[in-house]
Amino acid sequence: MTKIANFFTELMRRYLPDPFVFAIGLTFLTLLLALTVEGKGFIEITEAWGDGFWNLLSFTTQMAVILAMGYVLASAPVTDRLLDAVVARVHQPRTAVAVATLIGAVGSYLNWGFGLVIGGIVAKKLALKVPGVHYPLIIAAAYSGFTMYGLGLSATIPLTISTSGHTLESKMGVVELGQTIFSLPMLLTALAVLVTLPVLNAMLHPKPGQPVKEIDPALHVESKGAAVESEDFGGITVASRLNNSRILSLLIGALGMVYVVVYFVKGGAADLNLVNFFILFLGILLLGTPQAYVAKLGEGIKTISGIVLQYPFYAGIMAIMAASGLVGTISQVFVDISTPETLGFWGLISSFVINFFAPSGGGHWVIQGPFMVDAANAIGAPMPDVAMSVMLGNAWNDLVQPFWILPALALSRLRLKDVMGYTVIMMFWVGLIYIAAILLWGFLG
């Protein structure tokens, strides 16, 4: 296991570029495929790329908000104390890696944005507390739990197709969550990942006597500014009292919670905007004062630079894929060789490939969903199986997709090549589980 980990780590160290360079490279690769495979003109494709470059601007903002405000929520005093209580019980490096994986996985199962943040935070805490922890591995392990989002409560595609009025309802109807993420095959799949992935990641840790790269505590000094009142030269003023008013935070936080309750009572469906709304006002309640929230949010904003820079490039890639018909060509290759029992398997594989070019779950479904649904209708394949195959292919590829690993890198201050060697191994294992699950579901029903 150590030799395998070392091989992939060294491979990535030598050849894997920065995520921004990776995004640029994928842009040119997609452009080249559109020109050669689809026979489109350079000007036509360039226009499609430019026109679609800002198509994910709203999503980019939503992601930036959920990461920055998720950071506040995951590092709030009450959450911090809970994580500290867990960390205090861990004393061995391999146990630390397993715990980081488990917390990242459970957090991602509940909500992918929360899982992305809390996994990185607990990994840092464990690396600082437990001597001998290999820092790149524990960050990769915490991030690997993100794959559970595809099976969890915030899985984009199952939530979309369970909502009346979704774009493909005329072709596939409304597919209830009980047929997708809450079906027995998917619950067993989630359990298999939750049990085995922490064990695998723990096995990847270097043995005693082998070199490890420990965290540099000097680079991860926690800011105490949020707990300090503003220092006005005139002493305590009206402004300072307002800045540090617990009553103001309580009132506005309670107002936000009332809106969330009313929203659900009236039958509203959870979406990304509501999630962001909820964690904003919950964070205000947990931090206690306006000034404390602003100070902690300032720390969280430092983590979003990669998202702001790179997500527009992925939007451009998705625009090229859609305008050129490239994604349809790729999908059709798999559809042509499928049976009702194996369409899910080929959907999983094609979804894995397409996710390099369209890493947003919602955007991915918009591109691939129509072709998979048409194929399912043509050959009589079950819709829940097909939809979940696309979702799991997306979540599987996310283990090696720089688009999503950026938050973990920002929190850890590591580089992509430091962790990718480990996530490649995790990707192989998770892939085996997902492939087995989809095939068994297809043949056994």
C-alpha positions in Angstrom: 0.0 0.0 0.0 2.8 2.4 0.8 4.5 1.7 -2.5 1.3 2.4 -4.4 0.8 5.6 -2.5 4.4 6.7 -3.1 4.1 5.9 -6.8 1.0 8.1 -7.3 2.3 10.8 -5.0 5.5 11.1 -7.0 3.7 10.9 -10.3 1.5 13.8 -9.3 4.4 15.7 -7.9 6.2 15.6 -11.1 3.5 16.1 -13.7 0.3 17.6 -12.1 0.1 21.4 -12.6 -1.6 24.0 -10.5 -5.5 23.7 -10.7 -5.6 27.0 -12.7 -3.2 25.6 -15.2 -5.3 22.4 -15.3 -8.4 24.5 -16.1 -6.6 26.2 -18.9 -5.4 22.9 -20.3 -8.9 21.4 -20.2 -10.2 24.4 -22.0 -7.8 23.9 -24.9 -8.4 20.1 -24.9 -12.2 20.7 -25.1 -11.7 23.2 -27.9 -9.5 20.7 -29.8 -12.1 17.9 -29.5 -14.9 20.2 -30.6 -12.8 21.2 -33.7 -11.6 17.6 -34.6 -14.4 15.3 -33.4 -17.4 17.5 -34.0 -16.0 19.4 -37.0 -17.0 22.8 -35.6 -15.4 26.1 -36.7 -12.8 27.8 -34.5 -14.8 31.1 -34.4 -18.0 29.4 -33.7 -16.5 27.5 -30.7 -14.7 30.5 -29.5 -17.9 32.5 -29.5 -19.7 29.7 -27.5 -16.8 29.7 -25.0 -16.9 33.4 -24.5 -20.7 33.6 -24.4 -20.8 30.9 -21.8 -17.8 32.0 -19.7 -20.0 33.7 -17.1 -22.9 31.2 -17.2 -21.9 29.9 -13.8 -21.5 33.4 -12.2 -24.5 32.9 -10.0 -23.3 29.4 -9.1 -19.8 30.8 -8.5 -21.2 33.3 -6.0 -23.3 30.6 -4.3 -20.2 28.4 -4.0 -18.1 31.3 -2.6 -20.8 32.2 -0.1 -21.3 28.6 1.0 -17.6 28.1 1.5 -16.9 31.3 3.3 -20.0 31.1 5.5 -19.6 27.4 5.9 -16.1 28.1 7.2 -17.7 30.4 9.8 -20.2 27.7 10.8 -17.7 25.0 10.9 -15.3 27.1 13.0 -17.9 28.7 15.3 -17.1 28.2 19.0 -19.7 25.5 19.6 -18.6 23.5 16.6 -15.0 24.2 17.5 -15.5 22.8 21.0 -17.3 19.7 19.6 -14.4 19.0 17.2 -11.9 19.6 19.9 -13.6 17.0 22.1 -13.4 14.5 19.2 -9.7 15.4 18.5 -8.8 15.1 22.1 -9.6 11.4 22.0 -7.4 10.7 19.0 -3.7 9.8 19.7 -2.5 7.7 16.7 -1.8 9.0 13.2 -3.7 6.2 11.5 -6.7 6.8 13.8 -6.5 10.5 13.0 -6.7 9.8 9.3 -9.7 7.5 9.7 -11.5 10.1 11.9 -10.9 12.9 9.4 -12.3 10.7 6.7 -15.4 9.8 8.7 -16.2 13.4 9.7 -15.7 14.6 6.2 -17.9 11.9 4.9 -20.7 12.4 7.4 -20.6 16.1 6.9 -20.8 15.7 3.1 -23.6 13.3 3.4 -25.6 15.9 5.4 -24.6 18.8 3.1 -21.8 18.9 0.6 -20.8 22.5 1.4 -20.6 21.9 5.1 -18.7 18.6 4.5 -16.1 20.3 2.4 -15.3 22.8 5.1 -15.6 20.8 8.3 -13.5 18.0 6.9 -10.6 20.3 6.2 -10.9 22.0 9.6 -10.9 18.7 11.6 -8.0 17.4 9.5 -6.0 20.5 10.4 -6.9 20.1 14.1 -5.8 16.5 14.1 -2.6 17.3 12.3 -1.7 19.9 14.8 -2.6 17.7 17.8 -1.4 14.2 16.9 2.4 13.9 16.4 3.5 12.1 13.3 0.5 12.6 11.1 1.3 12.9 7.4 -0.4 16.2 6.6 -1.0 15.7 2.8 -2.6 12.4 3.5 -5.0 13.5 6.2 -6.1 16.5 4.1 -6.7 14.1 1.2 -8.6 11.7 3.5 -10.9 14.4 4.8 -11.6 15.5 1.3 -12.3 12.0 0.1 -15.4 11.9 2.3 -16.9 14.5 -0.2 -17.8 11.6 -2.5 -20.6 10.8 0.0 -22.5 13.9 -1.2 -23.6 11.9 -4.2 -25.5 9.5 -1.9 -26.6 12.1 0.6 -29.2 14.6 1.5 -27.9 17.3 -0.8 -27.3 15.1 -3.9 -28.1 17.5 -6.8 -29.6 15.1 -9.4 -31.9 13.1 -7.1 -33.1 16.3 -5.5 -33.7 17.8 -8.9 -35.7 15.0 -10.4 -37.8 14.6 -7.2 -39.1 18.1 -7.7 -42.3 18.6 -9.7 -41.7 20.7 -12.8 -38.0 19.7 -13.3 -36.9 20.1 -16.9 -37.0 16.4 -17.8 -40.3 15.6 -16.1 -42.1 15.1 -19.4 -39.7 12.3 -20.3 -39.1 10.6 -17.0 -41.7 11.9 -14.6 -41.0 12.7 -10.9 -38.6 10.2 -9.3 -39.1 10.2 -5.5 -36.1 10.1 -3.2 -37.2 6.7 -1.9 -36.3 5.4 -5.3 -32.8 7.0 -5.4 -30.8 8.0 -2.4 -33.1 6.3 0.1 -33.4 3.1 -1.9 -31.9 0.0 -0.3 -29.1 -0.4 -2.9 -28.0 3.2 -2.4 -28.2 3.0 1.4 -26.1 -0.1 1.4 -23.6 1.7 -1.0 -23.4 4.6 1.4 -22.7 2.3 4.3 -20.0 0.4 2.3 -18.2 3.7 1.6 -18.6 5.0 5.1 -17.1 1.8 6.6 -14.3 0.9 4.2 -13.0 4.3 3.1 -11.7 5.3 6.5 -9.9 1.9 6.8 -8.3 2.3 3.3 -7.1 5.8 4.1 -5.7 4.8 7.4 -3.7 2.0 5.6 -2.2 4.6 3.4 -0.4 6.3 6.2 3.4 5.8 6.2 4.6 3.2 8.7 6.7 4.2 11.8 10.2 5.1 10.6 9.1 6.2 7.2 9.3 9.9 6.3 6.2 12.0 6.9 5.4 15.7 6.2 3.9 17.1 9.3 1.9 20.3 9.4 3.8 23.6 10.0 2.1 25.1 13.0 3.4 28.6 12.2 1.3 28.6 9.0 -1.9 27.8 10.8 -2.1 30.1 13.8 -5.8 30.6 14.7 -6.9 34.2 14.6 -8.2 35.5 18.0 -9.6 38.7 16.5 -13.2 37.5 16.6 -13.2 37.3 20.3 -11.7 40.7 20.9 -13.9 43.8 21.2 -13.1 46.7 19.0 -10.5 49.1 20.4 -11.9 52.5 20.1 -9.5 55.2 21.3 -12.4 56.9 23.1 -13.1 53.8 25.2 -16.5 52.1 25.1 -18.8 53.9 22.7 -22.2 53.5 21.2 -20.6 52.1 18.1 -18.5 49.5 20.0 -21.6 48.4 22.0 -23.5 47.9 18.8 -20.6 46.0 17.2 -20.5 43.6 20.1 -24.2 43.4 20.8 -25.5 39.9 21.4 -29.1 41.1 21.2 -28.7 42.4 17.7 -27.2 39.0 16.6 -29.9 37.1 18.4 -32.7 39.2 16.8 -31.5 39.0 13.2 -30.5 35.4 13.6 -34.0 34.5 15.0 -35.6 36.4 12.1 -33.7 34.3 9.6 -34.7 31.1 11.4 -38.3 32.1 11.4 -38.2 32.6 7.6 -36.7 29.1 7.1 -39.4 27.5 9.2 -42.2 29.4 7.4 -40.6 28.5 4.0 -40.7 24.8 4.8 -44.2 24.9 6.4 -45.5 26.4 3.1 -44.0 23.5 1.2 -40.8 25.1 -0.1 -38.0 22.8 -1.4 -34.5 23.1 -0.2 -32.1 24.6 -2.7 -28.6 26.1 -2.6 -29.9 29.6 -1.9 -31.9 28.4 1.1 -28.9 26.5 2.4 -26.8 29.6 2.1 -29.5 31.6 3.9 -29.7 29.1 6.7 -25.9 28.9 7.4 -25.6 32.7 7.2 -28.1 33.3 10.0 -27.2 30.2 12.0 -23.6 31.4 11.9 -24.6 34.8 13.2 -26.4 33.1 16.1 -23.4 30.8 16.9 -20.8 33.6 16.7 -22.8 35.8 19.1 -22.0 39.3 18.0 -21.9 41.2 14.6 -18.2 41.9 15.0 -17.3 38.3 15.8 -19.1 37.2 12.7 -17.4 39.7 10.5 -14.0 38.8 11.8 -14.5 35.1 11.3 -16.0 35.7 7.9 -12.9 37.6 6.9 -10.9 34.5 7.6 -13.3 32.4 5.5 -13.1 34.8 2.5 -9.4 34.0 2.2 -10.4 30.5 1.0 -12.5 31.5 -2.1 -9.9 33.0 -4.4 -9.5 29.8 -6.4 -13.2 29.5 -6.9 -13.6 33.0 -8.1 -10.8 32.6 -10.6 -11.4 29.1 -12.0 -15.1 28.5 -12.0 -15.7 30.8 -15.0 -13.2 28.7 -17.0 -15.2 25.5 -16.2 -18.4 27.4 -17.3 -16.6 28.1 -20.6 -15.7 24.4 -20.9 -19.3 23.4 -20.3 -20.5 25.9 -23.0 -18.1 24.4 -25.5 -19.3 20.9 -24.7 -23.0 21.9 -25.0 -22.6 24.0 -28.2 -20.5 21.6 -30.1 -22.5 18.5 -29.3 -19.4 16.8 -27.9 -21.1 15.5 -24.7 -23.8 13.9 -26.8 -21.2 12.1 -29.0 -19.4 10.9 -25.9 -22.6 9.7 -24.2 -23.9 8.0 -27.4 -20.9 5.8 -27.7 -21.8 4.3 -24.3 -25.5 4.2 -25.0 -25.0 2.2 -28.2 -23.5 -0.7 -26.4 -25.9 -0.8 -23.5 -28.7 -3.1 -22.4 -31.4 -2.2 -19.8 -29.2 -3.9 -17.2 -25.9 -2.3 -18.2 -27.0 1.2 -19.1 -26.4 2.3 -15.5 -22.9 1.0 -15.7 -22.1 2.9 -18.9 -23.8 5.9 -17.5 -21.5 5.8 -14.5 -18.4 5.5 -16.7 -19.4 8.2 -19.1 -20.4 10.4 -16.2 -16.9 10.0 -14.8 -15.3 11.1 -18.0 -17.7 14.0 -18.6 -17.2 15.3 -15.1 -13.7 16.4 -16.0 -15.3 18.9 -18.4 -18.6 19.7 -16.5 -17.9 19.2 -12.8 -21.0 20.9 -11.5 -23.6 18.3 -10.6 -26.5 20.4 -11.8 -24.8 21.5 -15.0 -23.6 18.0 -15.5 -27.2 16.7 -15.5 -28.4 19.4 -17.8 -25.8 18.2 -20.4 -25.9 14.4 -19.9 -29.4 13.9 -18.5 -31.3 14.3 -21.7 -29.2 11.7 -23.5 -29.4 9.2 -20.7 -33.1 9.6 -20.2 -33.8 9.2 -24.0 -31.6 6.0 -23.9 -33.4 4.7 -20.9 -36.8 5.2 -22.6 -35.5 3.6 -25.8 -34.3 0.4 -24.2 -36.5 0.2 -21.1 -33.9 0.8 -18.4 -35.1 1.9 -14.9 -34.9 5.7 -14.4 -33.7 5.6 -10.8 -30.8 3.4 -11.7 -29.9 5.7 -14.7 -30.2 8.9 -12.7 -28.1 7.6 -9.8 -25.4 6.3 -12.2 -24.9 9.8 -13.5 -24.9 11.1 -9.9 -22.4 8.5 -8.7 -20.1 9.0 -11.7 -20.1 12.7 -10.8 -19.3 12.0 -7.2 -16.7 9.4 -8.1 -14.8 11.7 -10.4 -14.9 14.5 -7.8 -12.1 12.6 -6.0 -9.7 13.7 -8.7 -11.4 16.8 -9.9 -9.5 20.1 -9.1 -12.8 22.0 -9.4 -14.0 20.7 -6.0 -10.7 20.1 -4.2 -9.9 23.9 -4.2 -11.6 24.6 -0.9 -9.5 21.8 0.8 -6.3 23.2 -0.7 -7.2 26.7 0.4 -7.9 25.6 4.0 -4.8 23.4 4.2 -2.4 25.7 2.2 -1.2 22.7 0.3 -0.8 22.3 -3.4 -2.8 20.0 -5.7 0.1 17.7 -6.3 0.6 17.2 -2.6 -2.7 15.4 -2.1 -3.7 14.1 -5.6 -1.6 11.0 -5.4 -3.6 9.8 -2.4 -7.0 10.8 -3.9 -6.2 8.7 -7.0 -6.0 5.6 -4.9 -9.2 6.5 -3.0 -10.8 7.1 -6.4 -9.9 3.5 -7.5 -11.5 2.0 -4.4 -14.7 4.1 -4.4 -15.0 3.3 -8.1 -15.1 -0.4 -7.4 -17.8 0.1 -4.9 -19.9 2.3 -7.2 -19.5 0.0 -10.2 -20.5 -3.1 -8.1 -23.5 -1.2 -6.7 -24.8 0.0 -10.1 -24.3 -3.4 -11.8 -26.0 -5.3 -9.0 -28.8 -2.8 -9.0 -29.2 -3.2 -12.8 -29.2 -7.0 -12.8 -30.9 -7.8 -9.5 -33.3 -4.8 -9.4 
